[in-house]
Amino acid sequence: MRRRFATLLVLGLTSAGAAEPGPIPGEIVTRIGQVAAIPADERLVPGHAGAWRMAAAQRQVLDSIKAHEARAAKPCQDVRVTDSVQAAPDLLETRPRAVHHALEHWTVQACGAARQYEVWYRFEKDKSRVLVADSAGADFQAELDPPYRRLRELAAARRQEEAGGGVRWLNLPLPPDTLPAANESSPRGWSADFVPLGETLRDWTQLVSVQGLPRSKSSGQALLLLEGMQRSRASRCGVPAGAVSLLPPGSNAPYGVVAQTFLVCPRVLDTNYAELAVVKAIEGPDWLYVVQRAWRLPAGEIDAVLAAAQEPRLAAEAFLDAVRLCDPARDRQACPSPFPR
């Protein structure tokens, strides 16, 4: 009898999450390896959803959770979200049509009781839906929907990996009005590029780039990578190679070093602009994380470009100060904006 009651709640919440199929606020339907979420325009809840779902999408889920609690055997109006996480890697169906699936776990306090909800996004152009279900009663819905079932399996595997201590989250608090421009994923690593609203990967003035590269067996990989980037920039741009600095490793100390450098090219070949970037490389137990914030400025002599670059460089360094790794199995406080992957 209890199982039947839970099933009815889940099915009811399916329609409560999105009564009519249609675009979900902030949706991006992408190919395998790409990020479905975009940075939030307003943070209504803590954790992943607050950082990577638009305010309207956060509100849609929150309203469904409140509606569920209001219909409970002991109705509750005092509902507060305490956490939200990306539960599993995203999935994509390609046939007969492209459908992007994502799963989040939302933890709430409802009249003093802690409960967890599963939030399943089904991104399909003009036909998207979101299902919000109490985790305790979602098994039946998963039996009906193979993508949902697979997401739950991946979520269980991710929890096990994180519990083992070998997985890190990357904190990435993107600047406002920043959108995904390109993403790739392969056995050789993954990457994502973000540009300001209205710009493209070909024609940008500011760029945030994130990469995950396979880890080598020895430490020092971050230093070697940034030194190589400096040599390459020096060769292409006719400027001396700059210094690479070692930063305090923080919670990353057991696994390697954190390094940072400033790259400048006073005139990119066959263009009329200069490029500058501050790059941070972090050696984690799972990946070498490389994050850069770059600018394009009018081309000129090196001294003039460096003078114009002072303010953008300070802004880039301030942004990268907040880019760090945290261990989800022990302490997530350093990652209020965990990068979705």
Backbone torsions as a table, in degrees:
resi	resn	phi	psi	omega
1	MET	NA	-41.4	178.6
2	ARG	-61.9	-40.5	179.9
3	ARG	-62.4	-42.3	-179.9
4	ARG	-62.7	-42.6	-179.3
5	PHE	-62.2	-44.3	179.0
6	ALA	-61.9	-39.8	179.9
7	THR	-60.7	-44.1	-179.5
8	LEU	-63.2	-37.6	177.8
9	LEU	-62.9	-44.3	-179.4
10	VAL	-62.8	-46.4	-178.7
11	LEU	-64.3	-36.7	176.8
12	GLY	-65.0	-39.0	-179.2
13	LEU	-70.2	-24.7	175.6
14	THR	-58.1	-46.1	179.5
15	SER	-74.9	-29.7	179.2
16	ALA	-68.5	-33.4	-178.8
17	GLY	-65.3	-40.1	-179.9
18	ALA	-154.6	92.9	-173.0
19	ALA	-59.9	-38.4	177.3
20	GLU	-124.1	135.5	177.8
21	PRO	-59.5	142.0	179.2
22	GLY	172.6	178.7	-178.2
23	PRO	-59.7	136.9	171.8
24	ILE	-91.8	135.3	-178.2
25	PRO	-52.5	126.2	177.9
26	GLY	83.4	10.4	-175.7
27	GLU	-73.3	144.2	171.2
28	ILE	-135.6	116.2	178.3
29	VAL	-88.0	118.4	-171.2
30	THR	-130.5	175.7	179.8
31	ARG	-88.9	177.2	-175.8
32	ILE	-55.7	135.1	178.2
33	GLY	91.7	-8.5	-178.0
34	GLN	-93.5	157.0	-177.2
35	VAL	-86.7	126.1	179.6
36	ALA	-79.7	-33.7	-175.9
37	ALA	-78.3	155.5	171.4
38	ILE	-125.5	157.4	-176.5
39	PRO	-57.0	140.4	-177.2
40	ALA	-68.0	143.2	173.4
41	ASP	-83.3	-17.3	177.6
42	GLU	-157.5	140.5	-176.6
43	ARG	-98.4	109.8	-179.7
44	LEU	-100.6	-25.4	-179.2
45	VAL	-133.0	156.5	179.0
46	PRO	-76.8	164.7	173.2
47	GLY	83.7	-157.6	-172.8
48	HIS	-57.1	-50.3	-176.3
49	ALA	-63.4	-37.1	179.1
50	GLY	-66.7	-25.9	-179.0
51	ALA	-93.9	-25.5	-169.2
52	TRP	-126.7	8.7	172.8
53	ARG	-122.5	139.0	177.7
54	MET	-60.4	154.3	-175.0
55	ALA	-56.2	-39.9	-179.1
56	ALA	-63.6	-36.8	178.3
57	ALA	-70.7	-40.6	175.8
58	GLN	-59.9	-43.0	-178.0
59	ARG	-65.7	-36.0	179.5
60	GLN	-61.5	-44.5	178.9
61	VAL	-68.2	-44.0	-179.1
62	LEU	-60.8	-40.4	178.2
63	ASP	-63.4	-38.3	179.0
64	SER	-65.9	-40.7	178.7
65	ILE	-64.4	-43.7	179.0
66	LYS	-63.1	-38.8	178.2
67	ALA	-63.9	-39.4	177.7
68	HIS	-61.9	-48.7	-178.4
69	GLU	-63.9	-32.4	179.6
70	ALA	-69.8	-24.1	-179.3
71	ARG	-94.8	-0.6	-176.2
72	ALA	-66.8	165.7	179.0
73	ALA	-57.2	-36.9	172.2
74	LYS	-113.5	89.9	-174.6
75	PRO	-55.7	141.2	-178.0
76	CYS	-133.2	132.7	176.1
77	GLN	-105.6	-14.2	-177.4
78	ASP	-94.6	84.8	-175.3
79	VAL	-117.1	127.0	-178.2
80	ARG	-134.8	128.4	177.3
81	VAL	-80.7	126.4	-179.3
82	THR	-105.4	-17.3	-178.7
83	ASP	-165.9	153.8	171.8
84	SER	-148.8	134.7	-177.9
85	VAL	-133.7	153.0	168.6
86	GLN	-74.4	113.4	-170.5
87	ALA	-80.4	-30.9	-173.3
88	ALA	-150.4	158.9	171.3
89	PRO	-60.8	146.9	179.6
90	ASP	-67.2	154.5	177.7
91	LEU	-119.7	155.8	174.7
92	LEU	-136.9	126.0	167.6
93	GLU	-87.0	138.1	179.2
94	THR	-112.6	-18.8	-179.5
95	ARG	-134.4	138.7	2.7
96	PRO	-78.8	-4.1	179.1
97	ARG	-151.2	164.9	-179.5
98	ALA	-82.5	120.8	176.8
99	VAL	-134.0	125.2	-177.7
100	HIS	-101.3	128.8	-177.9
101	HIS	-115.0	136.1	176.8
102	ALA	-136.6	151.0	-178.1
103	LEU	-133.2	131.7	175.0
104	GLU	-124.2	154.6	170.0
105	HIS	-113.2	125.2	177.0
106	TRP	-111.2	128.8	176.6
107	THR	-104.4	131.7	-177.5
108	VAL	-129.9	154.8	167.2
109	GLN	-105.6	117.8	-179.3
110	ALA	-119.0	104.1	-178.6
111	CYS	52.1	42.4	176.2
112	GLY	89.8	-11.2	179.9
113	ALA	-98.8	135.6	178.4
114	ALA	-88.6	130.2	177.8
115	ARG	-138.9	155.9	178.6
116	GLN	-119.9	138.2	177.2
117	TYR	-117.2	145.1	173.8
118	GLU	-99.9	132.1	-179.0
119	VAL	-119.2	111.1	-176.8
120	TRP	-107.8	115.0	176.5
121	TYR	-94.3	131.2	176.1
122	ARG	-118.8	93.9	-175.5
123	PHE	-86.2	111.3	175.0
124	GLU	-138.4	130.0	-171.8
125	LYS	-50.0	118.8	178.4
126	ASP	65.8	5.8	-179.3
127	LYS	-135.8	23.8	-174.0
128	SER	-69.5	152.3	176.2
129	ARG	-137.6	158.0	170.7
130	VAL	-131.7	130.4	177.3
131	LEU	-107.4	131.8	177.7
132	VAL	-119.6	119.8	-174.2
133	ALA	-138.4	141.1	171.5
134	ASP	-60.8	126.8	-177.1
135	SER	-56.0	-31.6	-178.0
136	ALA	-70.1	-17.2	-176.5
137	GLY	-125.6	26.4	-173.7
138	ALA	-97.0	-3.7	-174.5
139	ASP	-60.9	-41.9	-176.7
140	PHE	-64.5	-43.6	178.9
141	GLN	-61.4	-38.1	178.7
142	ALA	-65.0	-32.4	176.8
143	GLU	-65.8	-30.9	-178.3
144	LEU	-80.6	-27.3	-171.7
145	ASP	-121.8	102.4	-179.1
146	PRO	-55.2	-42.0	178.6
147	PRO	-61.3	-39.7	178.0
148	TYR	-64.3	-42.3	178.3
149	ARG	-60.9	-42.4	-179.5
150	ARG	-67.2	-38.9	176.6
151	LEU	-60.7	-40.0	179.7
152	ARG	-67.4	-35.6	175.8
153	GLU	-65.1	-43.5	178.3
154	LEU	-65.0	-35.5	178.1
155	ALA	-64.0	-40.9	178.2
156	ALA	-64.2	-40.7	178.4
157	ALA	-65.6	-39.3	179.2
158	ARG	-65.3	-41.5	177.8
159	ARG	-59.5	-39.5	180.0
160	GLN	-67.1	-41.8	178.1
161	GLU	-62.8	-44.3	-179.0
162	GLU	-65.6	-38.4	179.1
163	ALA	-62.9	-29.0	179.1
164	GLY	-74.0	-10.9	175.0
165	GLY	84.4	3.0	-177.0
166	GLY	-98.9	10.0	-177.5
167	VAL	-119.5	139.6	177.9
168	ARG	-119.9	149.7	168.6
169	TRP	-97.7	146.7	177.7
170	LEU	-108.9	119.7	176.4
171	ASN	-78.9	124.2	-177.0
172	LEU	-139.0	83.1	178.9
173	PRO	-81.9	88.5	-174.5
174	LEU	-65.0	151.5	175.2
175	PRO	-62.0	154.4	178.5
176	PRO	-58.9	155.7	177.4
177	ASP	56.9	38.9	177.8
178	THR	-111.8	135.5	-176.7
179	LEU	-129.2	154.5	175.4
180	PRO	-62.7	139.1	177.2
181	ALA	-115.3	-31.9	-180.0
182	ALA	-163.4	148.7	177.3
183	ASN	-147.3	145.5	176.7
184	GLU	-143.6	153.2	176.9
185	SER	-150.2	134.2	179.3
186	SER	-158.3	172.6	176.8
187	PRO	-59.8	-18.5	-179.9
188	ARG	-86.3	0.1	178.7
189	GLY	133.3	-172.0	-178.8
190	TRP	-142.7	160.8	-179.8
191	SER	-154.1	157.5	175.8
192	ALA	-149.1	139.6	179.1
193	ASP	-123.1	138.9	-178.7
194	PHE	-129.0	139.3	180.0
195	VAL	-133.2	163.4	177.4
196	PRO	-63.4	155.2	177.4
197	LEU	-53.0	129.8	179.0
198	GLY	93.6	-8.6	178.6
199	GLU	-105.9	165.9	-179.1
200	THR	-125.8	172.4	179.9
201	LEU	-67.9	-24.8	177.9
202	ARG	-84.1	-36.2	-174.2
203	ASP	-124.8	84.8	-178.0
204	TRP	-126.2	155.7	172.8
205	THR	-107.6	-27.3	175.9
206	GLN	-134.8	148.1	-176.1
207	LEU	-147.0	135.1	167.6
208	VAL	-114.5	124.1	-178.1
209	SER	-120.8	135.3	-179.2
210	VAL	-126.8	133.5	178.4
211	GLN	-135.1	147.1	168.2
212	GLY	-121.3	116.7	-177.9
213	LEU	-112.0	145.8	178.8
214	PRO	-55.7	139.7	-179.2
215	ARG	-78.8	139.7	170.4
216	SER	-81.8	167.4	-176.5
217	LYS	-75.1	-21.0	-177.0
218	SER	-110.6	157.8	175.9
219	SER	-77.4	168.7	-178.2
220	GLY	97.0	-0.8	-178.6
221	GLN	-63.4	-39.4	-179.8
222	ALA	-62.6	-44.6	-179.7
223	LEU	-62.9	-45.8	-179.3
224	LEU	-63.2	-39.7	-179.7
225	LEU	-63.8	-47.3	-177.9
226	LEU	-69.3	-34.9	175.4
227	GLU	-64.1	-38.5	176.6
228	GLY	-65.7	-38.1	176.9
229	MET	-64.0	-38.6	177.8
230	GLN	-65.1	-43.1	179.1
231	ARG	-63.5	-42.1	179.7
232	SER	-63.7	-44.5	178.9
233	ARG	-64.3	-39.8	179.0
234	ALA	-62.1	-42.4	-178.9
235	SER	-66.8	-41.5	-175.9
236	ARG	-77.8	-29.1	-170.7
237	CYS	-112.2	-3.8	177.0
238	GLY	68.3	35.9	178.0
239	VAL	-126.0	157.0	177.4
240	PRO	-65.2	147.3	175.6
241	ALA	-67.1	136.4	-179.1
242	GLY	-87.5	174.6	-178.1
243	ALA	-81.5	155.5	173.4
244	VAL	-116.7	127.7	-176.7
245	SER	-103.4	143.0	172.2
246	LEU	-93.3	132.1	-178.2
247	LEU	-108.2	160.8	175.4
248	PRO	-58.3	131.5	-175.8
249	PRO	-74.4	-19.5	-179.3
250	GLY	59.3	-136.1	-178.1
251	SER	-69.5	-8.2	-179.4
252	ASN	-85.5	-1.2	-171.4
253	ALA	-50.0	-40.9	-176.1
254	PRO	-67.3	-15.4	-167.8
255	TYR	-112.1	-11.1	-179.0
256	GLY	153.8	-158.8	-172.4
257	VAL	-111.0	167.5	171.8
258	VAL	-121.0	128.4	-176.8
259	ALA	-130.2	155.2	-178.6
260	GLN	-147.3	148.6	179.3
261	THR	-151.0	162.9	178.5
262	PHE	-117.0	122.9	-179.7
263	LEU	-108.2	139.0	177.4
264	VAL	-142.1	137.3	174.5
265	CYS	-130.7	110.1	-174.0
266	PRO	-65.6	-23.4	174.4
267	ARG	-153.3	113.9	176.1
268	VAL	-71.6	137.4	-175.1
269	LEU	-51.0	131.4	176.5
270	ASP	63.8	26.8	175.8
271	THR	-134.2	176.6	175.2
272	ASN	-114.3	24.1	179.9
273	TYR	-128.5	156.4	173.3
274	ALA	-99.0	154.2	175.9
275	GLU	-125.4	138.9	173.8
276	LEU	-138.4	151.9	-177.8
277	ALA	-154.5	142.8	167.3
278	VAL	-105.7	127.6	-173.1
279	VAL	-122.0	133.3	178.0
280	LYS	-120.8	131.9	179.1
281	ALA	-122.7	129.4	-175.4
282	ILE	-124.9	124.4	178.6
283	GLU	-87.1	106.8	175.9
284	GLY	-98.9	174.9	177.9
285	PRO	-73.3	-19.2	-175.6
286	ASP	-107.8	-41.7	-177.6
287	TRP	-139.6	161.4	162.4
288	LEU	-91.6	112.7	-177.6
289	TYR	-91.5	126.6	-179.3
290	VAL	-124.9	118.6	-178.1
291	VAL	-126.3	130.7	176.8
292	GLN	-133.0	148.3	170.0
293	ARG	-118.9	122.9	-171.6
294	ALA	-122.2	155.4	176.6
295	TRP	-132.2	154.0	167.9
296	ARG	-116.0	131.8	179.8
297	LEU	-128.0	166.2	175.2
298	PRO	-58.7	139.7	179.5
299	ALA	-66.4	154.3	178.8
300	GLY	-177.9	-172.4	174.8
301	GLU	-66.6	154.3	-173.0
302	ILE	-57.5	-41.1	-178.1
303	ASP	-65.2	-40.6	179.9
304	ALA	-67.4	-39.7	179.2
305	VAL	-66.3	-42.7	179.1
306	LEU	-62.8	-38.1	177.8
307	ALA	-64.6	-42.4	179.6
308	ALA	-70.7	-22.1	-175.3
309	ALA	-85.3	-5.9	-174.0
310	GLN	-58.8	-49.2	-177.8
311	GLU	-68.0	-47.5	175.9
312	PRO	-58.9	-36.4	-179.7
313	ARG	-64.6	-43.3	178.3
314	LEU	-62.4	-39.6	178.7
315	ALA	-65.4	-39.7	179.0
316	ALA	-66.0	-41.3	179.7
317	GLU	-66.6	-37.5	177.5
318	ALA	-64.8	-40.3	176.9
319	PHE	-62.0	-45.9	-176.2
320	LEU	-71.3	-20.9	176.0
321	ASP	-57.7	-33.6	-178.1
322	ALA	-88.1	-6.5	179.3
323	VAL	-84.6	112.5	-176.6
324	ARG	-154.1	169.0	176.6
325	LEU	-101.2	152.5	170.4
326	CYS	-139.8	156.9	-179.2
327	ASP	-96.5	108.5	-176.3
328	PRO	-64.8	-18.9	-179.8
329	ALA	-80.0	-17.1	-175.0
330	ARG	-123.8	-51.0	-175.2
331	ASP	-151.2	114.3	-179.2
332	ARG	-103.3	5.5	-174.4
333	GLN	-61.2	-28.9	-178.5
334	ALA	-78.1	-3.2	-177.0
335	CYS	-124.5	68.3	175.5
336	PRO	-71.8	-17.7	179.1
337	SER	-126.7	67.0	-175.6
338	PRO	-67.5	128.9	-179.3
339	PHE	-64.2	127.3	-177.3
340	PRO	-74.1	128.3	-179.7
341	ARG	-156.8	NA	NA
